[in-house]
Amino acid sequence: MEKLFENFALTLAFFSRIPLPTSLGNKISHDAKLGGATAFFPVAGFIIAIPSALVWFIASSYLPAVIAAGLAIGCGLLITGGLHEDGFADCADGLGATQDQERALEIMQDSRIGTYGSLALISSTGLRWAALASLEPVSGVLALFICNSGARSAMTIAMQFSNYARPEGLGKQANGITGSNFIQAITIAFIITAILGSFWGIIALCLSYCFAWLFMKRLEYRIGGYTGDGLGAIEQISEITILITLAGAWS
């Protein structure tokens, strides 16, 4: 039980800026590895979605949907600190700027953003914003929970079936997860999605896994495996896929 609390606290602390109670934060040991906490990825995503869902539901009751959607997306960025968006942008810069593997990895480590990264951020934010704005208030709430939990579970696909591309790095602690942890993460995401999204939720989640797999293969071809930035890109691609699919089905 102690290990479960540690893994939960580690995942929430890594994925968000939500302040943890001291009693929970103290459970994270210095040698804790994110790879052992993957079962909690969709759980963390569900919790992270709560503030955005509340902002969306309240704002959409008084404001035009496009404004409410922008506020909800902005709330999500505040909660996560733009963690996955940063990875998506860095990944786009690295893959877009060069065909050389070592140079691409070097560019991904550069904190400066380039043209490809800027376009990736605009596309990701714009597509999610538009998809959410097309939904009714309750449908939007459900979509936010599904995409946040499902997209974080999609990251485990690369962690399970690929290898870390660098000798060292922040994402390396996620390397080599166990098969049981992977199955638990996917199962929890499917349960959440089935309860909240029924048929179309499951379709959206499955599509996100397909795109996550394809992008993982692209990363293997270009840089020899995944990186922390690559995981962020997978999360963003999965969020976009889920929201667009649900917008098409529910709006």
ZABA-525902 format. One record per residue (C-alpha): x, y, z; residue number from 1. Coordinates in steps of 0.2 Angstrom, whole numbers, plus 2048, in hexadecimal, padded with zeros to 3 digits. Example, Ala and Ser with C-alpha at 12.3 -4.5 7.8 and 13.67 -1.06 7.14 Angstrom:
BEGIN
<pt east="83E" north="7EA" up="827" resi="1"/>
<pt east="844" north="7FB" up="824" resi="2"/>
END
This chain:
BEGIN
<pt east="800" north="800" up="800" resi="1"/>
<pt east="80E" north="80C" up="804" resi="2"/>
<pt east="816" north="809" up="7F3" resi="3"/>
<pt east="805" north="80D" up="7EB" resi="4"/>
<pt east="804" north="81E" up="7F3" resi="5"/>
<pt east="816" north="821" up="7EE" resi="6"/>
<pt east="812" north="81D" up="7DC" resi="7"/>
<pt east="802" north="828" up="7DC" resi="8"/>
<pt east="80B" north="837" up="7E4" resi="9"/>
<pt east="81A" north="835" up="7D8" resi="10"/>
<pt east="80F" north="835" up="7C8" resi="11"/>
<pt east="805" north="844" up="7CE" resi="12"/>
<pt east="814" north="84D" up="7D3" resi="13"/>
<pt east="81C" north="84A" up="7C2" resi="14"/>
<pt east="80E" north="84E" up="7B7" resi="15"/>
<pt east="807" north="85D" up="7C0" resi="16"/>
<pt east="80A" north="86C" up="7CB" resi="17"/>
<pt east="7FC" north="867" up="7D7" resi="18"/>
<pt east="804" north="869" up="7E8" resi="19"/>
<pt east="804" north="859" up="7F1" resi="20"/>
<pt east="800" north="858" up="804" resi="21"/>
<pt east="810" north="855" up="80E" resi="22"/>
<pt east="80A" north="844" up="814" resi="23"/>
<pt east="809" north="83F" up="802" resi="24"/>
<pt east="818" north="847" up="7FB" resi="25"/>
<pt east="823" north="840" up="808" resi="26"/>
<pt east="81F" north="82E" up="802" resi="27"/>
<pt east="829" north="831" up="7F2" resi="28"/>
<pt east="83A" north="829" up="7F5" resi="29"/>
<pt east="84A" north="830" up="7ED" resi="30"/>
<pt east="84C" north="821" up="7E2" resi="31"/>
<pt east="83A" north="820" up="7DC" resi="32"/>
<pt east="839" north="81D" up="7C9" resi="33"/>
<pt east="82A" north="823" up="7BE" resi="34"/>
<pt east="82B" north="812" up="7B5" resi="35"/>
<pt east="824" north="809" up="7C4" resi="36"/>
<pt east="815" north="815" up="7C6" resi="37"/>
<pt east="80E" north="814" up="7B4" resi="38"/>
<pt east="7FE" north="80C" up="7BB" resi="39"/>
<pt east="7F9" north="81D" up="7C2" resi="40"/>
<pt east="7FC" north="826" up="7B2" resi="41"/>
<pt east="7EA" north="826" up="7AD" resi="42"/>
<pt east="7E5" north="82A" up="7BF" resi="43"/>
<pt east="7F0" north="839" up="7BF" resi="44"/>
<pt east="7E9" north="83F" up="7AF" resi="45"/>
<pt east="7D7" north="83D" up="7B6" resi="46"/>
<pt east="7DC" north="848" up="7C5" resi="47"/>
<pt east="7E5" north="855" up="7BA" resi="48"/>
<pt east="7D5" north="856" up="7B0" resi="49"/>
<pt east="7CA" north="85B" up="7BE" resi="50"/>
<pt east="7CE" north="86E" up="7BF" resi="51"/>
<pt east="7CD" north="870" up="7AC" resi="52"/>
<pt east="7BC" north="867" up="7AC" resi="53"/>
<pt east="7B5" north="872" up="7B9" resi="54"/>
<pt east="7BB" north="882" up="7B0" resi="55"/>
<pt east="7B4" north="87B" up="7A0" resi="56"/>
<pt east="7A3" north="877" up="7A8" resi="57"/>
<pt east="7A1" north="887" up="7B1" resi="58"/>
<pt east="7A8" north="892" up="7A3" resi="59"/>
<pt east="79D" north="88A" up="796" resi="60"/>
<pt east="78E" north="88E" up="7A0" resi="61"/>
<pt east="791" north="8A1" up="79F" resi="62"/>
<pt east="79D" north="8A4" up="790" resi="63"/>
<pt east="79E" north="89F" up="77E" resi="64"/>
<pt east="7A5" north="88D" up="77C" resi="65"/>
<pt east="7B5" north="893" up="773" resi="66"/>
<pt east="7B9" north="89E" up="782" resi="67"/>
<pt east="7B5" north="890" up="78F" resi="68"/>
<pt east="7C0" north="884" up="785" resi="69"/>
<pt east="7CE" north="890" up="785" resi="70"/>
<pt east="7CD" north="892" up="798" resi="71"/>
<pt east="7CC" north="880" up="79A" resi="72"/>
<pt east="7DB" north="87C" up="790" resi="73"/>
<pt east="7E5" north="88A" up="798" resi="74"/>
<pt east="7E0" north="883" up="7A9" resi="75"/>
<pt east="7E7" north="872" up="7A4" resi="76"/>
<pt east="7F8" north="87B" up="79F" resi="77"/>
<pt east="7F9" north="883" up="7B0" resi="78"/>
<pt east="7F6" north="872" up="7B9" resi="79"/>
<pt east="803" north="869" up="7AF" resi="80"/>
<pt east="80F" north="877" up="7AC" resi="81"/>
<pt east="80E" north="874" up="799" resi="82"/>
<pt east="819" north="864" up="79C" resi="83"/>
<pt east="812" north="85A" up="78D" resi="84"/>
<pt east="811" north="869" up="782" resi="85"/>
<pt east="823" north="86D" up="785" resi="86"/>
<pt east="828" north="85B" up="781" resi="87"/>
<pt east="81D" north="85C" up="771" resi="88"/>
<pt east="825" north="86C" up="76B" resi="89"/>
<pt east="837" north="866" up="76F" resi="90"/>
<pt east="833" north="856" up="765" resi="91"/>
<pt east="82C" north="85F" up="756" resi="92"/>
<pt east="83C" north="86A" up="756" resi="93"/>
<pt east="847" north="85B" up="756" resi="94"/>
<pt east="83F" north="851" up="74A" resi="95"/>
<pt east="83A" north="85F" up="73E" resi="96"/>
<pt east="84B" north="868" up="73E" resi="97"/>
<pt east="856" north="859" up="738" resi="98"/>
<pt east="857" north="847" up="733" resi="99"/>
<pt east="867" north="844" up="73D" resi="100"/>
<pt east="863" north="83A" up="74D" resi="101"/>
<pt east="870" north="842" up="758" resi="102"/>
<pt east="86C" north="853" up="753" resi="103"/>
<pt east="85A" north="850" up="755" resi="104"/>
<pt east="85D" north="84B" up="767" resi="105"/>
<pt east="868" north="85A" up="76A" resi="106"/>
<pt east="85A" north="866" up="764" resi="107"/>
<pt east="84D" north="85D" up="76F" resi="108"/>
<pt east="858" north="862" up="77E" resi="109"/>
<pt east="859" north="874" up="779" resi="110"/>
<pt east="84D" north="87E" up="784" resi="111"/>
<pt east="84A" north="88B" up="776" resi="112"/>
<pt east="83B" north="888" up="76A" resi="113"/>
<pt east="83C" north="888" up="757" resi="114"/>
<pt east="830" north="889" up="749" resi="115"/>
<pt east="82B" north="877" up="74A" resi="116"/>
<pt east="828" north="878" up="75C" resi="117"/>
<pt east="81D" north="887" up="75B" resi="118"/>
<pt east="813" north="880" up="74D" resi="119"/>
<pt east="810" north="870" up="758" resi="120"/>
<pt east="80B" north="87A" up="767" resi="121"/>
<pt east="7FF" north="885" up="75C" resi="122"/>
<pt east="7F7" north="875" up="754" resi="123"/>
<pt east="7F6" north="86B" up="765" resi="124"/>
<pt east="7EE" north="87A" up="76E" resi="125"/>
<pt east="7E3" north="87F" up="760" resi="126"/>
<pt east="7DC" north="86D" up="75C" resi="127"/>
<pt east="7D8" north="869" up="76E" resi="128"/>
<pt east="7D0" north="87A" up="770" resi="129"/>
<pt east="7C5" north="879" up="761" resi="130"/>
<pt east="7C0" north="867" up="765" resi="131"/>
<pt east="7BB" north="86B" up="777" resi="132"/>
<pt east="7B2" north="87B" up="771" resi="133"/>
<pt east="7A7" north="870" up="766" resi="134"/>
<pt east="7A0" north="865" up="774" resi="135"/>
<pt east="792" north="868" up="780" resi="136"/>
<pt east="796" north="86C" up="792" resi="137"/>
<pt east="794" north="85A" up="799" resi="138"/>
<pt east="79C" north="852" up="78A" resi="139"/>
<pt east="7AB" north="85D" up="78B" resi="140"/>
<pt east="7AD" north="859" up="79E" resi="141"/>
<pt east="7AD" north="846" up="799" resi="142"/>
<pt east="7B9" north="849" up="78A" resi="143"/>
<pt east="7C5" north="852" up="796" resi="144"/>
<pt east="7C6" north="844" up="7A2" resi="145"/>
<pt east="7C8" north="837" up="794" resi="146"/>
<pt east="7D5" north="840" up="78A" resi="147"/>
<pt east="7E0" north="844" up="79A" resi="148"/>
<pt east="7DF" north="832" up="7A1" resi="149"/>
<pt east="7E0" north="82A" up="790" resi="150"/>
<pt east="7EF" north="834" up="789" resi="151"/>
<pt east="7FA" north="831" up="798" resi="152"/>
<pt east="7F6" north="81E" up="797" resi="153"/>
<pt east="7FC" north="81F" up="785" resi="154"/>
<pt east="80D" north="824" up="78A" resi="155"/>
<pt east="810" north="813" up="792" resi="156"/>
<pt east="80F" north="80C" up="780" resi="157"/>
<pt east="820" north="813" up="77C" resi="158"/>
<pt east="827" north="80F" up="78E" resi="159"/>
<pt east="822" north="7FD" up="78C" resi="160"/>
<pt east="826" north="7F9" up="77A" resi="161"/>
<pt east="834" north="805" up="776" resi="162"/>
<pt east="845" north="80A" up="77D" resi="163"/>
<pt east="84C" north="81B" up="784" resi="164"/>
<pt east="856" north="823" up="776" resi="165"/>
<pt east="863" north="82C" up="781" resi="166"/>
<pt east="86F" north="825" up="78E" resi="167"/>
<pt east="868" north="830" up="79B" resi="168"/>
<pt east="85A" north="83C" up="79D" resi="169"/>
<pt east="84A" north="840" up="7A7" resi="170"/>
<pt east="840" north="834" up="79D" resi="171"/>
<pt east="84C" north="825" up="7A0" resi="172"/>
<pt east="844" north="822" up="7B1" resi="173"/>
<pt east="834" north="81D" up="7A7" resi="174"/>
<pt east="83E" north="810" up="79D" resi="175"/>
<pt east="83B" north="7FD" up="7A0" resi="176"/>
<pt east="829" north="7FD" up="7A8" resi="177"/>
<pt east="823" north="7EC" up="7AC" resi="178"/>
<pt east="815" north="7E3" up="7A2" resi="179"/>
<pt east="809" north="7E3" up="7B0" resi="180"/>
<pt east="80B" north="7F6" up="7B3" resi="181"/>
<pt east="808" north="7F9" up="7A1" resi="182"/>
<pt east="7F8" north="7EE" up="7A1" resi="183"/>
<pt east="7F2" north="7F7" up="7B1" resi="184"/>
<pt east="7F4" north="808" up="7A9" resi="185"/>
<pt east="7EB" north="803" up="799" resi="186"/>
<pt east="7DD" north="7FA" up="7A3" resi="187"/>
<pt east="7DA" north="809" up="7AE" resi="188"/>
<pt east="7D9" north="814" up="79F" resi="189"/>
<pt east="7CC" north="809" up="797" resi="190"/>
<pt east="7C2" north="808" up="7A6" resi="191"/>
<pt east="7C1" north="81B" up="7A8" resi="192"/>
<pt east="7BD" north="81D" up="796" resi="193"/>
<pt east="7B0" north="80F" up="795" resi="194"/>
<pt east="7A7" north="817" up="7A4" resi="195"/>
<pt east="7A8" north="829" up="79E" resi="196"/>
<pt east="7A8" north="827" up="78B" resi="197"/>
<pt east="7A0" north="817" up="787" resi="198"/>
<pt east="7A2" north="811" up="775" resi="199"/>
<pt east="7A9" north="821" up="76D" resi="200"/>
<pt east="7B5" north="823" up="77C" resi="201"/>
<pt east="7BC" north="812" up="779" resi="202"/>
<pt east="7BE" north="816" up="766" resi="203"/>
<pt east="7C7" north="826" up="76A" resi="204"/>
<pt east="7D3" north="81E" up="777" resi="205"/>
<pt east="7D7" north="810" up="76B" resi="206"/>
<pt east="7DB" north="81C" up="75D" resi="207"/>
<pt east="7E6" north="826" up="769" resi="208"/>
<pt east="7F0" north="816" up="76C" resi="209"/>
<pt east="7F2" north="813" up="75A" resi="210"/>
<pt east="7F9" north="824" up="757" resi="211"/>
<pt east="804" north="822" up="766" resi="212"/>
<pt east="80B" north="812" up="75F" resi="213"/>
<pt east="80E" north="81A" up="74E" resi="214"/>
<pt east="817" north="829" up="756" resi="215"/>
<pt east="821" north="81D" up="760" resi="216"/>
<pt east="827" north="814" up="751" resi="217"/>
<pt east="82B" north="825" up="749" resi="218"/>
<pt east="836" north="829" up="758" resi="219"/>
<pt east="83F" north="818" up="757" resi="220"/>
<pt east="842" north="81B" up="744" resi="221"/>
<pt east="848" north="82D" up="747" resi="222"/>
<pt east="851" north="82D" up="757" resi="223"/>
<pt east="852" north="81B" up="75D" resi="224"/>
<pt east="845" north="81B" up="76A" resi="225"/>
<pt east="83B" north="826" up="775" resi="226"/>
<pt east="840" north="835" up="780" resi="227"/>
<pt east="837" north="83F" up="78D" resi="228"/>
<pt east="832" north="84B" up="77F" resi="229"/>
<pt east="82C" north="83D" up="775" resi="230"/>
<pt east="821" north="837" up="783" resi="231"/>
<pt east="81A" north="849" up="784" resi="232"/>
<pt east="817" north="849" up="772" resi="233"/>
<pt east="80D" north="838" up="773" resi="234"/>
<pt east="803" north="83F" up="781" resi="235"/>
<pt east="7FE" north="84F" up="777" resi="236"/>
<pt east="7FA" north="845" up="767" resi="237"/>
<pt east="7EF" north="839" up="771" resi="238"/>
<pt east="7E6" north="848" up="779" resi="239"/>
<pt east="7E3" north="84F" up="768" resi="240"/>
<pt east="7DD" north="83F" up="761" resi="241"/>
<pt east="7D1" north="83B" up="76F" resi="242"/>
<pt east="7C9" north="84D" up="76F" resi="243"/>
<pt east="7C7" north="84E" up="75C" resi="244"/>
<pt east="7BF" north="83C" up="75C" resi="245"/>
<pt east="7B3" north="841" up="76A" resi="246"/>
<pt east="7AF" north="851" up="762" resi="247"/>
<pt east="7AB" north="849" up="752" resi="248"/>
<pt east="7A0" north="83C" up="75A" resi="249"/>
<pt east="797" north="847" up="768" resi="250"/>
<pt east="795" north="858" up="760" resi="251"/>
END
